[in-house]
Amino acid sequence: MPTWAADGPKPPSIAELRQEVAGLAESLGERQTRQRLIAIDDSLVGQFSAEVQALRASMLKMLGDAGEDEDLWYLRSVFESDTEFRDEAAHGLSLAAIKSPNDLQDWRFLIRSLPMLEGEQAVSVMKALLRFRQRATNSHWIRRVILLGLKLPEEQQQVAIDLLRHWSGMQATESNGEQRTTLASYQEWYRQKWPEEPTPEWPTEPAEGRWTYRKTKDLLETAAFSAEQVQQGREVYVKTNCSKCHIKGNLGTAQGPNLSDIAAMRQRKELLEAILFPSLELHEDFPSATVVTLSGKILTGLMSAEKDGNVRIVDINGQAQTVARNEIEQLLPSLVSNMPTGALEPLSTEELLALFAFLEFRENPQKPYHALE
């Protein structure tokens, strides 16, 4: 990323860069043009104003549309290193894959992008995935396509239905013999095939909730955080009881997933979704369960097996209890997360921003993230 000397020439304004990019669109076939787009985009990394986001999104799409190896390499690097623009990088990769679906690594990038996509991005990525012969069999990804389709306007939902048909390899039929061509039909198919998984539907938000998904997402979308907010966020992290189950740096208890480098793996809107709708995605390494003992005691919470075969249950308050295996009458998986809902409701705007500043602070910024979940 270039730096500008205090007594040197001023960096170009966003308006000037936007005008330059508009002119570059006429010569996209030239390598020098695309290298300039890459240089401009790289100079804007770390800026989150609405103008910057719109400009970067347009440039990443231009690079994807060009589809040259150098451009695709850059889009992949943005996906890996610039979490908040991972969805835009995937959008660019999808434009290239629609034209030439030859690189399986791009299929993997597109699959990984599913939880963060919306609107035009979602449609483009699903169109690209349809171009690959490769099929996703993991219930997590199939469920995500259903959820994405449900968020789209009805006239755009067909691409999700087509992708579900492509991946499942079947055209299911209703009991009356009619073909399943609606998302509702695929929801029912999913429930029958994976009854142990959360149902593929969006949760309903409280009618009078203070921090709704859309309101909070809009607040966070262009937020740039300070060191002071990170420090304040540590206090909010404890106040909201996050520290009872999650480690973040040197703070917290390891009852649930470690959040130390969560910002390298999840966008802000993904973190927000996980906080507001904790049962939407259940972490396979931290299953929730209900244990019924022979004495009639019922315990519900995060379940883990101990070395001696006993079962450890951590309840919603972060309190752990161990149940001997010979005392267990029933062990039932739960489709409800142990994480409570409404964690953000008591927070002021200042506290909410501070919490996300702390969550986004990378404890190990040199650690890359390459996992295909």
ZIJOTA-V896065 format. One line per field, one symbol per residue. phi: phi as a letter, one per 20 degrees, with the letter a starting at -180 (. if undefined). Layout:
# ZIJOTA-V896065
phi=???
This chain:
# ZIJOTA-V896065
phi=.fdcffeefffffffffffffgffgfcffefffffffffffffegndcfgffffffffffffffffmfgfffgfffffgfdcgfdfffffgffffffgfbeddfffgfffffegfdeblggffffffffffefgcedfggffffffffffeeggfdffffffffffffmbdfcffenffeccfgffffgfgffcfeegfebffeegfdffdfgffffffegdfdedfffffffgffgfgemgffccecmddoceecgfdgcffedcfgffffgfffcfefcdffecfebdddefenfdccrfdbeefenfddcdefenedcddfffdeeccdfdedffffemfegfefgffffffffffefefcfeefccfef
